[in-house]
């Protein structure tokens, strides 16, 4: 177990750049994540279909088709290496043997292409967090948790090098808090509930990784920060509120690394730059290349400090050029080729490209602004001044609100007239938050539906 991080791993914005991490990950096949090359990470999934015993042969055929198309095109494009991620769907996690079969199919094809064509690759497996398939979710025990951990173990034994998850602890409170823009409940759900769940879950995942010789890579606040981003994109909540949620979610995702994860972080964790700044571990990011799965205001800036460049999850559907996963690997390959060519031209060129990524997005949306490398370093430093996750979450919110106020006044980010009052409202809500977790719980529990939460799972009973 790593324990708490006390100082930034990256303190100079000139050292905060794509493709290079202070703690690179060296793989057995010679690939080094964060060692100077940005690799594509392809993420793919099934088209809409039922998954059951009767359809499993078709499921396996689909995965064979997807991975063969991806590896063929990657080889044709002379990709120097790639990461292949499979995000298992709920049925293929609830039934561990199905997830293991899929892992074997994908990993065997990867081994074949590396042997026959010299195409280096590593696999990330992401079981689904099926704990919330029942209501209220059982986070600390039960058959869903057991199946999920068995899937991790079996897929790692089948050859998946990286273990990852989009865990959902705390969403029982966070989802309602988002819809009502309740900052106090957001902070409590992320800084207390989600952090406590992450500590327990990632202790188990790291143990499995040590047992199987795999790598505990990281978690993502997709269900928190990306949900906020989607709601903001549709105009349901303010973009400034979503920006604050994004930064606070980094505190929760950091817990995986405190428990022993070493990256690369999960692609849909847009809080990744904060993880990289604090831990020094490499990160995966997605932006414009993820439009196949969701829209965002972060298309270019997301690449600024990425070590893996991903596409999110693309379905196996037919496009004019070919199947969508094959199209995605081509798009990723060209994006990475550009970044790596700039790096080969020298540090000044790489920094120039990074700054173009940043400048093209950061002024147009507060959610993009909080991913600026300089802003990330400034806020990360404030997070590390605190020792508890609850205090870190409050510090993250405070620093983000202050940064957005200053940038808005100085014209460095566009904040609409309708949203400016929300910065003051959030500040008042933050100022009114109790100093301790216990006091905060007494306040928050009065306005949440306790029937949605198994309190014992969070030590709140």
C-alpha positions as CSV (number, residue, x, y, z in Angstrom):
1,X,0.0,0.0,0.0
2,X,1.3,3.4,-1.0
3,X,-0.5,5.5,1.6
4,X,-1.2,9.2,1.3
5,X,0.6,11.4,-1.2
6,X,2.2,14.5,0.6
7,X,3.7,16.4,-2.3
8,X,3.3,16.9,-6.0
9,X,5.1,14.4,-8.2
10,X,5.2,17.2,-10.9
11,X,5.6,20.7,-9.7
12,X,6.9,22.5,-12.8
13,X,4.4,23.1,-15.6
14,X,7.2,22.7,-18.1
15,X,7.5,19.1,-17.0
16,X,3.8,18.4,-17.3
17,X,3.3,17.1,-20.8
18,X,1.9,14.2,-22.8
19,X,3.8,11.0,-23.1
20,X,6.1,11.5,-20.1
21,X,5.5,10.5,-16.5
22,X,7.8,10.6,-13.5
23,X,6.9,7.0,-12.8
24,X,6.6,5.2,-16.1
25,X,5.3,1.6,-16.4
26,X,7.6,-0.8,-18.1
27,X,6.0,-3.9,-19.7
28,X,7.5,-7.3,-20.4
29,X,7.3,-6.7,-24.2
30,X,9.3,-3.5,-24.0
31,X,6.5,-1.0,-24.1
32,X,6.9,1.8,-21.6
33,X,3.8,3.8,-20.7
34,X,4.8,7.3,-19.8
35,X,8.3,6.8,-21.2
36,X,8.2,9.2,-24.1
37,X,5.7,7.7,-26.5
38,X,1.9,8.2,-26.5
39,X,0.2,4.9,-27.4
40,X,-3.4,4.5,-28.6
41,X,-5.7,2.6,-26.2
42,X,-8.6,1.1,-28.1
43,X,-11.9,0.5,-26.3
44,X,-14.7,-1.5,-27.9
45,X,-18.0,-3.2,-27.1
46,X,-20.8,-5.2,-28.5
47,X,-23.7,-3.7,-30.6
48,X,-27.1,-3.8,-28.8
49,X,-27.9,-7.4,-28.2
50,X,-29.0,-9.8,-25.5
51,X,-26.2,-11.6,-23.6
52,X,-27.1,-15.0,-22.4
53,X,-26.2,-18.7,-22.8
54,X,-28.0,-18.9,-26.1
55,X,-26.2,-15.9,-27.6
56,X,-22.7,-16.5,-26.2
57,X,-21.4,-18.0,-29.4
58,X,-22.4,-14.8,-31.2
59,X,-20.9,-12.7,-28.5
60,X,-17.6,-14.5,-28.9
61,X,-17.7,-14.2,-32.7
62,X,-18.2,-10.4,-32.3
63,X,-15.2,-10.1,-30.1
64,X,-13.0,-12.1,-32.5
65,X,-14.2,-9.9,-35.3
66,X,-13.5,-6.7,-33.4
67,X,-10.0,-7.6,-32.2
68,X,-8.9,-9.0,-35.6
69,X,-10.0,-5.8,-37.4
70,X,-8.3,-3.6,-34.8
71,X,-5.0,-5.5,-34.8
72,X,-4.9,-5.8,-38.6
73,X,-5.4,-2.0,-39.1
74,X,-2.9,-1.2,-36.3
75,X,-0.3,-3.4,-37.9
76,X,-0.9,-1.8,-41.3
77,X,-0.4,1.6,-39.8
78,X,2.8,0.6,-38.1
79,X,1.6,1.5,-34.6
80,X,4.5,1.2,-32.2
81,X,2.3,-0.5,-29.6
82,X,-1.2,-0.3,-28.3
83,X,-3.3,-1.0,-25.2
84,X,-6.5,-3.0,-25.8
85,X,-9.3,-2.4,-23.2
86,X,-12.3,-4.5,-22.8
87,X,-15.0,-3.0,-20.6
88,X,-17.0,-6.1,-19.6
89,X,-20.8,-5.7,-19.6
90,X,-22.9,-6.6,-16.6
91,X,-23.7,-10.2,-17.7
92,X,-20.1,-11.0,-18.5
93,X,-19.1,-9.8,-15.0
94,X,-21.9,-11.5,-13.2
95,X,-20.9,-14.7,-15.0
96,X,-17.1,-14.6,-14.5
97,X,-16.6,-17.6,-16.9
98,X,-18.0,-15.4,-19.8
99,X,-15.7,-12.5,-19.0
100,X,-12.8,-14.9,-18.9
101,X,-13.7,-16.5,-22.2
102,X,-13.8,-13.0,-23.8
103,X,-10.4,-12.2,-22.3
104,X,-8.9,-15.4,-23.7
105,X,-10.2,-14.6,-27.2
106,X,-8.8,-11.1,-27.2
107,X,-5.5,-11.9,-25.5
108,X,-4.8,-14.9,-27.8
109,X,-5.3,-12.7,-30.9
110,X,-3.0,-10.1,-29.4
111,X,-0.3,-12.7,-28.7
112,X,-0.6,-14.0,-32.3
113,X,-0.2,-10.5,-33.8
114,X,2.8,-9.8,-31.6
115,X,4.4,-13.1,-32.6
116,X,3.6,-13.0,-36.3
117,X,3.8,-9.2,-37.0
118,X,5.8,-7.7,-34.1
119,X,2.8,-5.6,-33.0
120,X,3.3,-5.0,-29.3
121,X,0.2,-4.7,-27.1
122,X,-1.1,-5.1,-23.6
123,X,-4.6,-5.6,-22.3
124,X,-6.7,-3.7,-19.8
125,X,-9.7,-5.5,-18.4
126,X,-12.5,-3.5,-16.8
127,X,-15.2,-5.6,-15.1
128,X,-18.5,-3.8,-14.6
129,X,-19.3,-2.6,-11.1
130,X,-22.4,-4.9,-10.8
131,X,-22.9,-4.1,-7.1
132,X,-25.5,-1.5,-8.1
133,X,-27.5,-4.0,-10.1
134,X,-29.5,-4.5,-7.0
135,X,-31.3,-1.9,-4.9
136,X,-30.2,-0.7,-2.5
137,X,-26.7,-1.6,-3.7
138,X,-24.6,-3.8,-1.5
139,X,-21.1,-2.4,-1.6
140,X,-19.2,-4.3,1.0
141,X,-20.4,-7.9,0.5
142,X,-22.7,-10.2,-1.4
143,X,-22.8,-12.2,-4.6
144,X,-22.3,-9.3,-6.9
145,X,-19.1,-8.2,-5.3
146,X,-17.9,-11.8,-5.2
147,X,-18.6,-12.3,-8.9
148,X,-16.8,-9.0,-9.7
149,X,-13.7,-10.0,-7.8
150,X,-13.7,-13.5,-9.3
151,X,-13.9,-11.9,-12.8
152,X,-10.9,-9.7,-12.0
153,X,-8.9,-12.8,-10.8
154,X,-9.9,-15.0,-13.8
155,X,-9.2,-12.4,-16.4
156,X,-5.8,-11.5,-14.9
157,X,-4.9,-15.2,-15.0
158,X,-6.0,-15.3,-18.6
159,X,-3.4,-12.6,-19.4
160,X,-5.0,-9.2,-18.9
161,X,-2.1,-7.0,-17.6
162,X,-4.0,-4.0,-16.4
163,X,-6.9,-4.2,-13.9
164,X,-9.4,-1.3,-13.8
165,X,-12.9,-0.5,-12.9
166,X,-15.5,2.3,-13.0
167,X,-16.6,1.9,-9.4
168,X,-19.8,3.4,-8.2
169,X,-19.6,3.7,-4.4
170,X,-21.4,6.9,-3.3
171,X,-23.6,7.3,-6.3
172,X,-26.7,6.5,-4.2
173,X,-26.3,10.0,-2.8
174,X,-24.3,11.7,-5.6
175,X,-26.9,11.2,-8.3
176,X,-29.6,13.1,-6.5
177,X,-27.1,15.7,-5.3
178,X,-26.2,16.5,-8.9
179,X,-29.8,17.0,-10.0
180,X,-30.4,19.4,-7.2
181,X,-26.9,21.0,-7.4
182,X,-26.4,20.2,-3.7
183,X,-22.6,20.9,-3.3
184,X,-22.5,19.8,0.3
185,X,-24.0,16.4,-0.6
186,X,-21.7,16.1,-3.6
187,X,-18.6,16.7,-1.4
188,X,-19.9,14.2,1.3
189,X,-20.6,11.5,-1.3
190,X,-17.2,11.8,-3.0
191,X,-15.0,12.8,-0.1
192,X,-16.5,10.4,2.5
193,X,-18.7,7.7,1.0
194,X,-16.9,7.1,-2.3
195,X,-13.5,7.4,-0.6
196,X,-14.4,4.8,2.0
197,X,-15.7,2.4,-0.6
198,X,-12.6,2.9,-2.8
199,X,-10.3,2.1,0.1
200,X,-12.0,-1.3,0.7
201,X,-12.5,-2.2,-3.0
202,X,-9.0,-1.2,-4.1
203,X,-7.4,-3.1,-1.3
204,X,-9.0,-6.2,-2.8
205,X,-8.1,-5.4,-6.4
206,X,-4.4,-4.7,-5.5
207,X,-4.4,-8.0,-3.6
208,X,-5.6,-9.8,-6.7
209,X,-3.0,-8.0,-8.9
210,X,-0.2,-9.1,-6.5
211,X,-1.6,-12.7,-6.5
212,X,-1.8,-12.9,-10.3
213,X,1.2,-10.8,-11.4
214,X,-1.0,-8.2,-13.1
215,X,-1.0,-4.4,-12.6
216,X,-3.6,-2.5,-10.6
217,X,-4.1,0.4,-13.0
218,X,-6.8,2.7,-11.6
219,X,-10.4,3.7,-11.2
220,X,-12.5,6.5,-12.8
221,X,-15.1,8.9,-11.5
222,X,-17.1,8.4,-14.8
223,X,-20.3,7.9,-12.9
224,X,-19.8,11.2,-11.0
225,X,-17.8,13.7,-13.1
226,X,-18.9,12.5,-16.5
227,X,-22.5,12.3,-15.4
228,X,-22.1,16.0,-14.3
229,X,-20.6,16.8,-17.7
230,X,-23.4,15.2,-19.6
231,X,-26.0,17.0,-17.5
232,X,-24.2,20.3,-18.1
233,X,-24.0,19.6,-21.8
234,X,-27.8,19.3,-21.9
235,X,-28.3,22.4,-19.8
236,X,-29.7,20.7,-16.8
237,X,-27.0,21.9,-14.4
238,X,-24.5,24.8,-14.6
239,X,-21.2,24.1,-16.3
240,X,-19.4,25.8,-13.3
241,X,-21.0,23.2,-11.0
242,X,-19.9,20.4,-13.3
243,X,-16.3,21.8,-13.3
244,X,-16.2,21.8,-9.5
245,X,-17.6,18.2,-9.4
246,X,-14.9,17.1,-11.8
247,X,-12.1,18.4,-9.6
248,X,-13.6,17.1,-6.3
249,X,-13.9,13.7,-8.0
250,X,-10.1,13.5,-8.2
251,X,-9.9,13.1,-4.5
252,X,-12.0,10.0,-4.7
253,X,-10.1,8.6,-7.7
254,X,-6.8,9.2,-5.9
255,X,-7.7,6.7,-3.2
256,X,-7.0,3.8,-5.7
257,X,-3.3,5.0,-5.8
258,X,-3.1,5.3,-2.1
259,X,-4.2,1.7,-2.0
260,X,-1.5,0.6,-4.4
261,X,-2.7,1.3,-8.0
262,X,0.1,2.5,-10.3
263,X,-1.6,3.4,-13.5
264,X,-2.2,3.9,-16.3
265,X,-5.4,5.5,-15.2
266,X,-8.7,4.8,-16.9
267,X,-9.5,6.7,-20.1
268,X,-12.8,8.2,-19.1
269,X,-11.3,9.6,-15.9
270,X,-11.0,13.2,-17.1
271,X,-9.7,13.9,-13.6
272,X,-6.5,12.1,-14.8
273,X,-4.3,15.2,-15.0
274,X,-4.8,15.7,-11.2
275,X,-3.8,12.0,-10.6
276,X,-0.7,12.4,-12.8
277,X,0.3,15.7,-11.1
278,X,0.0,14.2,-7.6
279,X,1.2,10.6,-8.1
280,X,3.5,10.8,-11.1
281,X,1.9,7.7,-12.6
282,X,0.9,7.7,-16.3
283,X,-2.7,8.3,-17.4
284,X,-5.1,7.4,-20.2
285,X,-7.3,10.2,-21.6
286,X,-10.0,10.6,-24.2
287,X,-11.4,13.7,-25.9
288,X,-12.5,14.3,-29.5
289,X,-11.8,10.6,-30.2
290,X,-14.6,9.7,-27.7
291,X,-17.4,11.4,-29.6
292,X,-18.4,7.9,-30.7
293,X,-19.6,7.4,-27.1
294,X,-20.4,10.9,-25.7
295,X,-20.0,14.6,-26.5
296,X,-17.8,16.8,-24.4
297,X,-16.2,20.3,-24.3
298,X,-12.8,18.8,-23.7
299,X,-11.9,17.5,-27.1
300,X,-8.3,18.7,-27.4
301,X,-7.2,19.8,-23.9
302,X,-7.7,16.2,-22.7
303,X,-4.6,15.2,-24.8
304,X,-2.3,17.8,-23.2
305,X,-0.8,15.5,-20.6
306,X,-2.0,12.1,-21.7
307,X,0.2,9.0,-21.9
308,X,-2.4,6.8,-23.6
309,X,-5.0,8.3,-26.0
310,X,-8.3,6.5,-26.0
311,X,-11.6,6.5,-27.8
312,X,-14.0,5.5,-25.0
313,X,-16.2,2.5,-25.8
314,X,-17.3,2.1,-29.5
315,X,-19.9,-0.4,-30.6
316,X,-19.2,-3.0,-33.3
317,X,-21.4,-1.4,-36.0
318,X,-20.8,-1.0,-39.7
319,X,-19.6,2.3,-41.1
320,X,-18.8,3.2,-44.7
321,X,-15.0,2.5,-44.2
322,X,-15.5,-0.6,-42.1
323,X,-16.5,-1.7,-38.6
324,X,-16.4,1.1,-36.0
325,X,-13.7,-0.3,-33.7
326,X,-11.4,-0.6,-36.7
327,X,-12.2,3.0,-37.7
328,X,-11.5,4.1,-34.1
329,X,-8.0,2.6,-34.0
330,X,-7.1,4.4,-37.2
331,X,-8.2,7.7,-35.7
332,X,-6.3,7.1,-32.5
333,X,-3.2,6.0,-34.4
334,X,-3.0,9.2,-36.3
335,X,-3.6,11.4,-33.2
336,X,-0.8,9.6,-31.4
337,X,1.5,9.8,-34.5
338,X,1.1,13.6,-34.5
339,X,1.9,13.9,-30.8
340,X,4.9,11.6,-31.0
341,X,6.3,13.4,-34.1
342,X,6.1,16.7,-32.2
343,X,8.0,15.1,-29.3
344,X,10.7,13.7,-31.7
345,X,11.2,17.3,-33.0
346,X,12.2,18.4,-29.6
347,X,10.9,19.5,-26.3
348,X,10.0,23.0,-27.5
349,X,7.8,21.5,-30.3
350,X,6.1,19.1,-27.9
351,X,5.3,21.9,-25.4
352,X,4.0,24.0,-28.3
353,X,1.6,21.3,-29.3
354,X,0.5,20.8,-25.7
355,X,-0.2,24.5,-25.4
356,X,-2.2,24.4,-28.6
357,X,-4.3,21.6,-27.2
358,X,-4.9,23.6,-24.0
359,X,-5.5,27.0,-25.7
360,X,-8.0,25.6,-28.2
361,X,-10.5,24.6,-25.4
362,X,-9.6,26.1,-22.1
363,X,-11.2,29.6,-22.5
364,X,-14.5,28.2,-23.9
365,X,-15.8,26.2,-21.0
366,X,-15.0,26.1,-17.2
367,X,-14.9,22.3,-17.4
368,X,-12.0,22.6,-19.8
369,X,-10.4,25.5,-17.9
370,X,-9.9,23.3,-14.8
371,X,-7.9,20.8,-16.9
372,X,-5.3,23.5,-17.8
373,X,-1.9,22.1,-16.7
374,X,-1.1,25.2,-14.7
375,X,-4.5,25.2,-13.0
376,X,-4.2,21.5,-12.3
377,X,-0.9,22.0,-10.5
378,X,-2.2,24.9,-8.5
379,X,-5.4,23.1,-7.3
380,X,-3.5,19.8,-6.7
381,X,-1.2,21.6,-4.3
382,X,-4.2,22.9,-2.3
383,X,-5.6,19.4,-2.2
384,X,-2.4,18.0,-0.7
385,X,-2.4,20.5,2.1
386,X,-5.2,18.5,3.7
387,X,-4.9,15.1,5.4
388,X,-8.4,13.6,5.2
389,X,-10.4,12.9,2.1
390,X,-13.3,15.0,3.4
391,X,-11.0,18.0,3.9
392,X,-9.3,17.3,0.5
393,X,-12.7,17.4,-1.2
394,X,-13.6,20.7,0.4
395,X,-10.2,22.1,-0.5
396,X,-10.6,21.0,-4.1
397,X,-14.0,22.7,-4.3
398,X,-12.7,25.9,-2.7
399,X,-9.6,26.1,-5.0
400,X,-11.7,25.4,-8.1
401,X,-14.3,28.1,-7.2
402,X,-11.5,30.7,-6.6
403,X,-9.8,29.7,-9.8
404,X,-13.0,30.1,-11.8
405,X,-13.8,33.4,-10.2
406,X,-10.4,34.9,-11.0
407,X,-10.3,33.5,-14.5
408,X,-13.8,34.8,-15.2
409,X,-13.0,38.3,-14.0
410,X,-9.8,38.4,-16.1
411,X,-11.4,37.0,-19.3
412,X,-9.4,33.7,-19.3
413,X,-12.6,31.6,-19.3
414,X,-16.1,32.4,-20.6
415,X,-18.7,32.1,-17.8
416,X,-22.2,33.1,-18.8
417,X,-24.0,35.8,-17.0
418,X,-26.6,33.1,-15.9
419,X,-23.9,31.0,-14.3
420,X,-21.8,33.6,-12.5
421,X,-24.2,33.7,-9.5
422,X,-23.6,30.0,-9.1
423,X,-20.0,30.6,-8.1
424,X,-21.2,32.7,-5.1
425,X,-23.9,30.2,-4.3
426,X,-21.4,27.3,-4.2
427,X,-19.1,29.4,-2.1
428,X,-21.8,30.0,0.5
429,X,-22.7,26.3,0.5
430,X,-19.0,25.4,1.0
431,X,-18.6,28.0,3.8
432,X,-21.5,26.4,5.6
433,X,-20.1,22.9,5.6
434,X,-19.2,21.5,9.0
435,X,-15.5,20.9,9.8
436,X,-15.8,17.1,10.5
437,X,-17.2,14.2,8.6
438,X,-19.6,13.2,11.5
439,X,-21.1,16.7,11.6
440,X,-21.4,16.7,7.8
441,X,-23.3,13.4,7.9
442,X,-25.7,14.8,10.4
443,X,-26.4,17.7,8.0
444,X,-26.5,15.7,4.8
445,X,-28.6,12.8,6.0
446,X,-31.6,15.1,6.6
447,X,-32.0,15.7,2.9
448,X,-31.2,12.3,1.3
449,X,-33.3,9.2,0.8
450,X,-31.8,6.8,3.3
451,X,-33.7,3.9,1.7
452,X,-31.3,4.1,-1.3
453,X,-28.2,3.4,0.9
454,X,-27.0,0.5,3.0
455,X,-25.4,2.7,5.6
456,X,-23.3,-0.1,7.1
457,X,-21.4,-0.4,3.8
458,X,-20.1,3.1,4.4
459,X,-19.6,3.0,8.2
460,X,-22.5,5.4,8.6
461,X,-24.9,3.3,10.7
